[in-house]
């Protein structure tokens, strides 16, 4: 059975039908997980999709769903609150328990992290809980409402602009934010992800969550990440770390990481969450490639030509370092900058092509160290001997054939 995403629906406690996606791995799942999204987000936010699919690749089935009144779910958002979010989470767990297997792993992003902490006591099969950029108190949401909170208190209801959309929020929503003790009764391992640079939820919230939780517990700082994990590398890191950590607590070990590819091989697969976005595997490494927005891409990673330049530049620097070590030259540092462009063939005096355009790769090499002119000139000659450079100048044969079904 191939990995797949199944759209499903299930009712919440009020009878509203909630929309969800179930990510199923290849073969029987090693465990099941629930993913709760951030405040006013949906199950289809990029970070939720990337993390769910990466967990799926590690053998964990993941159900991500829209809270009442959000995304594809029925109901009126104005009538929801933090308590109803927790009830939706429990309804999602009930669905998994009835139709597949009860979730052993609960994952929540932002206010969804607070929801999984509050909901864990109502899902007795929970063995592990992970929060991402979560507040230590649901009342923190008041800060997101800024001056609108006072208007809601006075008038009982108000339309509030959040993330470029307008939501109707009632006073009962604010009232319900108070009095939730997220750390009470947690009987599961806890992993707290948080960025020191989080612009919406300060790092102090992560500290309070960590301090309140019993052992076992872990904290991982997401250096440089923003609140929504808009950089694909950040959500990939969360997923890989989360799957490895959770494997200790899920009863059955989460699937081992994908076996490294043989040297000299690579695989490229569409991620499904972008127009051109590709997931690249090389050895034991995972990379992302994309195209810029001005050509219809989503700019989630370097372009194919960017990787070509990076490969040539890295090979150049490594080759020079190997030469310097072999000759015991006093080279302190090496920096290579690359630029790719296309020029008219008639403007190139030493090109074999005489018509149309040719590719021009300009390479600038900076070498710091106490070298004389002859040594520097020799280093530039060695740069021409980099293996990738030789491949680009040599005869290259590329074959294309259909892969087996």
Secondary structure as GFF3:
##gff-version 3
##sequence-region A 1 405
A	DSSP	beta_strand	4	11	.	.	.	ID=ss1
A	DSSP	beta_strand	17	24	.	.	.	ID=ss2
A	DSSP	beta_strand	31	36	.	.	.	ID=ss3
A	DSSP	alpha_helix	46	57	.	.	.	ID=ss4
A	DSSP	beta_strand	60	65	.	.	.	ID=ss5
A	DSSP	three_ten_helix	77	79	.	.	.	ID=ss6
A	DSSP	alpha_helix	82	99	.	.	.	ID=ss7
A	DSSP	beta_strand	105	109	.	.	.	ID=ss8
A	DSSP	alpha_helix	111	119	.	.	.	ID=ss9
A	DSSP	three_ten_helix	120	122	.	.	.	ID=ss10
A	DSSP	beta_strand	128	132	.	.	.	ID=ss11
A	DSSP	three_ten_helix	138	140	.	.	.	ID=ss12
A	DSSP	alpha_helix	141	145	.	.	.	ID=ss13
A	DSSP	alpha_helix	148	155	.	.	.	ID=ss14
A	DSSP	beta_strand	157	162	.	.	.	ID=ss15
A	DSSP	beta_strand	165	170	.	.	.	ID=ss16
A	DSSP	alpha_helix	171	176	.	.	.	ID=ss17
A	DSSP	beta_strand	189	194	.	.	.	ID=ss18
A	DSSP	alpha_helix	203	212	.	.	.	ID=ss19
A	DSSP	beta_strand	217	221	.	.	.	ID=ss20
A	DSSP	alpha_helix	232	246	.	.	.	ID=ss21
A	DSSP	beta_strand	267	270	.	.	.	ID=ss22
A	DSSP	beta_strand	278	282	.	.	.	ID=ss23
A	DSSP	beta_strand	285	289	.	.	.	ID=ss24
A	DSSP	three_ten_helix	293	295	.	.	.	ID=ss25
A	DSSP	alpha_helix	304	327	.	.	.	ID=ss26
A	DSSP	beta_strand	331	344	.	.	.	ID=ss27
A	DSSP	three_ten_helix	345	347	.	.	.	ID=ss28
A	DSSP	beta_strand	357	369	.	.	.	ID=ss29
A	DSSP	alpha_helix	373	383	.	.	.	ID=ss30
A	DSSP	alpha_helix	387	393	.	.	.	ID=ss31
###
